[in-house]
Amino acid sequence: MPPKILVITGPTASGKTWLAVELAKKRNGEVVSADSMQIYRRMDIGTAKPTTEEMGGVPHHMIDVVDPEEDFSVARYVDMAARRVEDVLARGKLPILAGGTGLYVDSLLSGRTFAAFDEDSALRGQLEERFRARGGAAMLEDLSKVDPDSAARLHPNDGKRIVRALEVWLTTGKTITTHNRETKALPPRYNALTLTLDFARREDMWERIDRRVDRMMADGLTEEVRRLLDSGVPKTCTAMQAIGYKEMAAALLGDGDTAAAAEEIKLRSRQYAKRQRTWFRRNQEAKPLIWGPVPNFAGVLQASTAFLEEFGI
């Protein structure tokens, strides 16, 4: 039987950090973040990274592990996070995977493996240069000869995935379609109890998102983004595409209207939260924890504890 762990998911501003810390204190746990933006150093305010006070003395992992200039993949996340989860288990503590990046959560729990690759390899560079020289349609034609299933799913403009599929084939002699099919057949890495925080009314979720963005602005989001840009972090890098950073960087490099940028951040955050809710609702085994118009913290904590006891952790 795979080891038991706790997973806490939900849309942005739903209280995942609070619940993870409270349950960690009750169950001798440590938190492993599943947030695709909290991995970046120097990006604290716009990612709602937990403060030392909010962590409450509970160790948190997978926060501040790479610099903003670095590219970061789900494969790299799974490799790093799995090692931290195993370390927590080895020390007799409960790993609590908490975050709103559904792809990170699902990939780590599933036991899925990823074909190894080196972003700086000569082969990667050659394929990227070939894509630029020949174009996506021609590269898709090459891919269709060895992996027609992948080629049929990809768009000619999706250079990253086209290059990746060809790279896997040329490196392993196995198509990425075959690799994915084999890894999906693997048993789950962990026996997970998933608690999903959500809102009874979307208007309540929107209000919490708006308050969070207002707090970010008051805490200095504008200055944080300006420091990143001034330090040489490219506005086009992956980290700067995060909600909050992209909009604020555009304002700082454009008309300077940071108030309008804040309103745009609220809108994009609401849209993102909607996508998160759709993703997490696919898990029929998750235990829902629903916030009403007035947050019932004691009730959510009591229900969570009951779910843990029923699950045996």
Secondary structure, 3 states (H helix, E strand, C coil): CCCEEEEEECCCCCCHHHHHHHHHHHHCEEEEECCCCCCECCCCCCCCCCCHHHHCCCCEECCCCECCCCCCCHHHHHHHHHHHHHHHHHCCCEEEEECCCHHHHHHHHHCCCCCCCCCCCHHHHHHHHHHHHHCHHHHHHHHHHHCHHHHHHCCCCCHHHHHHHHHHHHHHCCCHHHHHHHHHCCCCCCEEEEEEEEECCHHHHHHHHHHHHHHHHHHCHHHHHHHHHHCCCCCCCCHHHCCCHHHHHHHHHCCCCHHHHHHHHHHHHHHHHHHHHHHHCCCCCCEEEEECCCCCHHHHHHHHHHHHHHHCC
